[in-house]
Every structure is written in structure tokens, then in C-alpha cells.
Amino acid sequence: MFFMMIIIILLLYSILNFYVGKRILIWVSTIFPKFNNHIFWIIYVLLALCIFIGYAVPRFKFTRIAKIISGYYMGAFLYLLMIFIVIDIIRIIFKHTTLLNQSIVNNHKTLIITGSIIFICVAGLIIYGNYNAKNIKIINYNVNINKSQKENKELNIVMISDIHMGDIIGYKEIEEILQKINNLKPDVILISGDIFDGDYYAVEDIEKIENEFKTLKSKYGIYAVLGNHDAGDSYDKMVEFFNAANIKLLQDEFIEVEEEFIVAGRKDFSSIRRQGNERKDVKSLLENVDTDKPIIMLDHQPSAINEEADNNVDLLLCGHTHKGQLFPGNLITNNIFLDDYGYLKVQNTNVIVSSGVGTWGPRMRIGSKSEIVNIKFNY
């Protein structure tokens, strides 16, 4: 069944690539009549294969380059596919009506103008998406809960998720992220998974990054959970990274922080390859927790919000969704998850889902933003 699904996906990918490539070639051939079609298809097929070269074959010298190329290619491919489908639908409508003269629709001048507009728009989207992905925003929330404490207190929480360290995001990006975190003067720093992009060995300057994490300043420390990409053949090395970077990794466990509040962390709902045993249910995880203290839970995917609300978690922090990262992906995540982005109150549980500080695949964001979440938590 699994192999059948792979074959179907590959077949669909090939058909859609041929569809897009054929329409690009028509435009190119109109502008450059003597352009060699064979050269075009060789280049185009290589671009389409970069995603497999970057992610599906064993790591080699050009893996990083293949991932970078595939990211921008997939972004362009997505929007070209959407535009071409809309244009073909419009053409079919015009073909069966008298709304527009067919000689105007099909002449070379119209093709050159419309094609040029399309490619300028797509190039503009790629440039904007790349800028938007790199332009990290600080998103603020105020959360108030009622717990029987001697006096009201405020906890300044900084939360990030989905860094995706690897071939695309490395030391330079990490340095910027951590500097922004320190500027917020956090009491505690929480990381909701996908620190890595599936491969520890894809991260250059890993020791420098470990040392950079040690420069983070907070009163109560740094706590993290794993995401679905924090897995694979280099899983053990990823776990070692957390210890080396002075980050407390929580895997279906909780910690009472200086008798002030509880931080609990769940194993991920699913991983790219197994991370060990299946995760506990929330009731078992919180069995010995002092419920008079604020309970903050980290769960990478917002897939068990109702379960966590049923067990009186005060603040649930998730990532994973990227808010779709590229439109119309946000429409899909919005229909999959109860909360795919932002704040939601479920029973007495305050849920915050971040769109993430990094990106997966294309270093682009359209319809979402890269963010660091700053929460004023009053209890």
C-alpha cells in the first residue's frame, strides 16, 4: 500500500510538472523561436528532480545546493501551476463563448504579454516570500489564569518553534534569532519542536551553534520538545545537541521550576522516522503534577488540544503548522487543525500555535510570517 502511494504521488508530480513545463516552453518558444526544446527539457527535469536529490538520496557533496534550488523551484512551480490552471479554465470559457475574439486570445503578442506578466508576478512572489521569511516578527500575547498563589505574578515567556536547522538555516540565522530572544529579556525560553530539519549532519558549524545557544539569558532556563523532523538516522546526535547547548529536553515528562510553575513536554504525535516508544497520554504524563501551580505544556503538533484541555493544562504551546507557510497552504492547515495559528481558549486551556521562526523547504513565506512569540503570563 505504501509503495502504491509513492508511485501515485510520483506519477502525479510528473504529470503536473509536464503540464507546467509545456506551458513555459510555449512562452519561451514564442519569444525565442530557435530555442532548443531538448535543452529546455533537460534543464527543467533537473530542476524538478532537485527535491529528490536533496531529500530522498543519501547525503553527498551537492545536497545543500539541491535543497536550495528545489526550494525556490517548488515555490515557483506551485504558483505557476495555480496560474496556468486558472488561465486554461478562462481559455476554455472563452473558446465556448463569444465574449472575446479567438484571434486575440491565441496570437503571439497576447501570449508574450500574458506570459511576461505571469513570470514577473511569480518572480515578485519569490522575492517577496524570501524577504518575508527572513523578516522575523515579534508576536505578543497576554494570558491570565487563576491559580491559588500567595500573590499575582507575571512570567515573561519567549517561545519559538520550527527552526529547521540544516542546509537552509544555519549559524547566521540562529545568531539573529537568539539575539532577538535575548532582547526580549525572557524569564523562561520554550521551544516547541522541529529544531532540526531531519538531519543533524546537514548543520554546518554545529559547535558554534551550541555555544550560541549558551549565550541565551533567562531566569528559569530553556526547555524544549522534539518535533516530527527531529528524528531519523542522526536522532541520537540531535539529543546530544540539547545537552551540549544547555537546553532541557522534555520527552513525556515534566519539571517543576523552582516551585513556581510546571513545564511539561510531550513526545511528538508522529515523526519522519521513529524516536523511540509511543508517547504517553496526557493523564499519565501529569499524574503526579501539583495542579495548584500553573501548568505549561509543550506539544509540537496542535493535534491533541481537546485531550490537553480535558486534563486542565493552563497554557499549551505548539508549532508544526507554519500556518501553511505558502498560500494556499494556510487554507489546508486551517481545516486540519482545531487551531492552526494564534490564540484559542478551549475550556480553561489557553492555546497558542506559532507559525514558526524558520521554514521547511522553500525559504519563503506567503500568507504567513516567521515569528518569535512573547507571552506575558499572569498567574
C-alpha positions in Angstrom: 0.0 0.0 0.0 2.8 2.4 0.9 4.7 1.7 -2.3 1.5 2.2 -4.3 1.0 5.6 -2.7 4.6 6.5 -3.6 4.0 5.5 -7.2 0.8 7.6 -7.3 2.5 10.6 -5.9 5.4 10.4 -8.3 3.1 9.9 -11.2 1.0 12.9 -10.2 4.2 15.0 -9.7 5.4 14.0 -13.1 2.1 14.9 -14.8 1.9 18.3 -13.1 5.5 19.1 -13.9 4.9 18.2 -17.6 1.8 20.4 -17.6 3.7 23.4 -16.2 6.8 22.7 -18.3 4.8 22.5 -21.5 3.3 25.9 -20.9 6.6 27.5 -20.0 8.1 26.1 -23.2 5.3 27.5 -25.3 6.1 31.0 -24.0 9.9 30.6 -24.3 9.5 29.2 -27.9 7.3 32.2 -28.8 10.0 34.7 -27.7 12.9 32.6 -29.0 11.7 30.5 -32.0 15.1 28.8 -32.4 15.4 27.8 -28.8 16.4 24.1 -28.5 13.5 22.2 -26.9 15.7 19.4 -25.8 18.0 21.7 -23.8 14.9 23.2 -22.1 13.5 19.8 -21.0 16.9 18.7 -19.7 17.2 21.8 -17.5 13.6 21.6 -16.4 13.8 17.9 -15.5 16.9 18.5 -13.5 15.1 21.3 -11.6 12.1 19.1 -10.9 14.4 16.3 -9.6 16.3 18.6 -7.2 13.8 17.9 -4.5 14.6 14.1 -4.7 18.3 14.8 -4.9 18.1 17.0 -1.8 15.8 14.9 0.4 15.5 11.3 -0.9 19.0 10.2 -1.8 22.0 9.7 0.6 23.8 12.9 1.5 26.6 13.9 -0.9 28.6 16.9 -2.0 25.7 18.7 -3.8 22.9 18.0 -1.3 22.9 21.6 0.1 22.8 23.1 -3.4 20.0 20.7 -4.5 17.9 21.7 -1.5 18.3 25.4 -2.1 17.4 25.1 -5.8 14.5 22.7 -5.0 13.1 25.2 -2.5 12.8 28.1 -5.0 11.7 25.7 -7.8 8.9 24.3 -5.7 7.7 27.8 -4.8 7.7 28.9 -8.4 6.1 25.6 -9.5 3.3 26.0 -7.0 2.2 29.4 -8.2 2.8 28.7 -11.9 0.6 25.6 -11.6 -2.2 27.6 -10.0 -2.0 30.4 -12.5 -1.9 28.1 -15.5 -4.9 26.2 -14.3 -6.9 29.4 -13.9 -5.8 30.6 -17.4 -6.7 27.3 -19.0 -10.2 27.4 -17.4 -10.6 31.0 -18.7 -9.5 30.0 -22.2 -12.0 27.1 -22.2 -14.8 29.5 -21.2 -13.8 32.0 -24.0 -13.5 29.2 -26.5 -17.1 28.3 -26.0 -18.5 31.8 -25.9 -18.3 34.9 -28.0 -17.0 37.1 -25.1 -13.6 37.5 -26.8 -12.3 37.1 -30.3 -10.3 33.9 -30.6 -7.7 35.7 -32.8 -6.9 38.0 -29.9 -6.7 35.1 -27.3 -4.3 33.0 -29.4 -2.0 35.4 -31.2 1.8 35.7 -30.4 1.6 39.2 -29.0 -1.0 38.2 -26.4 1.0 35.1 -25.4 4.2 37.2 -25.0 2.4 39.8 -22.9 0.5 37.5 -20.7 3.5 35.1 -20.3 5.7 38.1 -19.3 3.2 39.3 -16.8 2.9 35.8 -15.2 6.6 35.4 -14.9 7.2 38.9 -13.5 4.4 38.2 -10.9 5.9 34.8 -9.9 9.4 36.3 -9.6 7.9 39.0 -7.5 6.2 36.5 -5.2 9.5 34.5 -4.8 11.4 37.7 -3.9 8.7 38.9 -1.5 8.3 35.4 0.0 12.1 35.1 0.6 12.2 38.6 2.3 9.1 37.8 4.4 10.6 34.5 5.6 13.8 36.3 6.7 12.0 39.2 8.3 11.3 37.8 11.8 8.4 39.4 13.7 7.8 39.5 17.5 4.2 38.4 18.3 2.8 39.4 21.7 0.2 37.7 23.8 -1.2 38.3 27.3 -2.5 35.3 29.1 -4.2 35.4 32.5 -5.1 32.4 34.6 -6.4 31.9 38.1 -4.3 29.8 40.4 -4.2 29.8 44.2 -0.9 31.5 44.7 0.1 33.9 47.5 0.4 36.8 45.1 -0.1 37.6 41.5 2.9 37.0 39.4 3.9 37.6 35.8 6.1 35.3 33.8 7.8 36.6 30.6 7.8 33.7 28.3 9.6 33.6 24.9 8.5 30.7 22.7 9.8 29.6 19.3 9.2 26.6 17.2 10.2 25.1 13.8 13.7 26.5 13.4 14.6 23.7 10.9 18.3 23.9 11.3 20.0 22.3 8.3 21.1 23.1 4.8 19.0 26.2 4.5 19.0 27.6 8.1 22.4 27.7 9.8 24.6 29.7 12.1 23.9 33.1 10.7 20.2 32.7 11.0 20.5 31.1 14.5 22.6 34.0 15.7 19.9 36.5 14.6 17.1 34.5 16.2 18.9 34.1 19.6 19.9 37.8 19.7 16.2 38.8 19.2 15.2 36.4 22.0 17.8 37.9 24.4 16.5 41.4 23.6 13.1 40.3 25.0 14.7 39.6 28.4 12.8 36.3 29.0 12.2 34.7 32.3 11.9 31.3 30.5 12.5 30.2 27.0 10.4 27.4 25.5 11.0 25.6 22.1 8.1 23.6 20.6 9.9 21.2 18.3 11.5 20.9 14.9 14.8 22.4 15.9 16.4 20.3 13.2 15.4 19.7 9.6 15.7 15.9 9.7 19.5 15.6 9.6 22.0 16.6 12.3 24.9 16.3 9.8 23.3 18.9 7.5 24.0 21.6 10.0 27.4 23.4 9.5 29.2 25.0 12.5 27.1 22.9 14.9 29.6 23.6 17.8 29.3 27.3 17.1 25.5 27.0 17.3 25.7 25.0 20.5 27.9 27.8 22.0 25.5 30.4 20.6 22.6 28.8 22.5 24.6 29.1 25.7 24.5 32.9 25.3 20.7 32.9 25.9 19.9 34.5 29.1 16.8 33.7 31.2 15.9 33.4 34.8 14.5 29.8 34.7 16.3 28.3 31.7 15.4 26.8 28.3 13.0 23.8 27.8 12.2 22.0 24.5 10.4 19.1 23.0 11.1 17.3 19.7 9.2 17.7 16.5 8.5 15.3 13.6 11.7 16.5 11.9 13.8 15.9 15.0 14.3 12.3 14.1 15.9 10.0 11.6 19.3 8.3 11.4 21.0 11.1 13.4 18.4 11.2 16.2 20.9 10.3 18.9 23.2 13.2 17.8 20.2 15.6 17.9 19.5 14.6 21.5 23.2 15.1 22.4 22.9 18.6 21.0 20.3 19.7 23.5 22.6 18.7 26.4 25.6 20.4 24.8 23.5 23.6 24.3 22.2 23.7 27.9 18.6 23.0 26.8 16.4 20.7 28.9 14.7 18.3 26.6 11.4 17.0 27.9 10.2 13.7 26.4 6.9 12.8 28.1 8.0 14.3 31.3 7.5 17.4 33.4 9.6 19.6 35.6 8.6 21.8 38.5 10.6 25.0 38.0 11.8 26.4 41.4 8.4 25.6 42.9 6.9 28.3 40.7 5.3 26.6 37.7 5.3 23.3 35.8 6.7 22.8 32.3 5.6 19.5 30.7 6.8 18.3 27.3 5.2 15.6 25.1 6.8 13.3 22.6 5.7 14.2 19.1 2.5 12.8 17.6 4.4 11.5 14.6 8.0 11.7 13.3 9.7 11.3 10.0 11.1 8.1 11.5 10.6 6.7 14.9 12.0 8.5 18.0 11.5 5.6 20.4 8.4 4.4 22.3 4.9 5.7 21.7 4.1 8.8 23.7 2.1 8.8 26.9 -1.4 10.1 27.2 -1.8 13.4 29.0 -3.4 12.0 32.1 -0.5 9.6 32.7 2.1 12.4 32.0 0.5 14.8 34.5 -0.4 12.1 37.1 1.9 13.5 39.8 1.8 17.2 38.9 0.9 19.8 41.6 -2.2 21.2 39.9 -2.2 24.2 42.2 0.8 25.5 40.2 0.5 26.8 36.6 0.9 24.0 34.1 2.6 24.9 30.8 2.7 22.2 28.2 4.8 21.9 25.0 3.4 19.7 22.2 4.9 20.1 18.8 1.7 19.5 16.8 -1.7 21.0 17.8 -3.3 17.6 17.3 -4.5 16.8 20.8 -5.8 20.1 22.0 -9.1 18.7 23.4 -7.2 16.0 25.3 -4.9 18.5 26.8 -7.8 20.8 27.7 -9.6 17.9 29.4 -6.6 17.5 31.7 -6.5 21.1 32.8 -3.4 22.3 31.1 -3.2 26.1 31.7 -1.1 27.0 28.7 -0.5 24.9 25.6 2.3 25.9 23.2 2.5 24.3 19.7 4.1 24.8 16.3 4.3 22.5 13.3 1.7 24.1 11.1 3.8 27.0 9.8 0.3 28.5 9.1 0.7 26.7 5.8 3.9 28.7 5.0 2.8 29.3 1.4 -0.7 30.3 0.4 -3.0 28.4 -0.1 -1.4 26.1 2.5 -3.0 28.1 5.3 -6.4 27.1 4.0 -5.4 23.5 4.3 -3.9 23.8 7.9 -7.0 25.8 9.0 -9.2 22.8 8.0 -6.9 20.1 9.5 -6.3 21.6 13.0 -8.7 23.0 15.6 -6.2 25.8 15.9 -3.6 26.1 13.2 -2.3 29.6 14.3 -2.6 32.1 17.0 -4.6 32.1 20.3 -7.6 29.9 21.2 -9.3 29.2 24.5 -10.5 25.7 24.9 -12.3 25.1 28.2 -9.7 26.5 30.7 -6.7 25.9 28.5 -5.0 28.8 26.7 -3.7 27.5 23.3 -1.0 29.4 21.3 0.1 27.9 18.0 3.1 29.6 16.4 3.8 29.7 12.6 7.5 29.1 13.4 10.7 31.1 13.3 12.2 29.1 10.4 11.0 27.4 7.2 10.8 24.0 5.7 11.7 23.5 2.1 11.4 26.9 0.3 13.0 29.8 2.2 9.7 31.6 1.5 6.6 32.7 3.3 3.5 33.9 1.6 0.4 34.2 3.7 2.3 33.6 6.9 5.2 35.0 8.8 8.4 34.0 10.7 7.9 34.8 14.3 9.1 34.8 17.9 6.3 34.6 20.4 6.5 36.7 23.6 3.9 35.8 26.2 3.1 37.8 29.4 1.8 35.0 31.5 -0.1 36.2 34.6 -0.9 33.8 37.4 
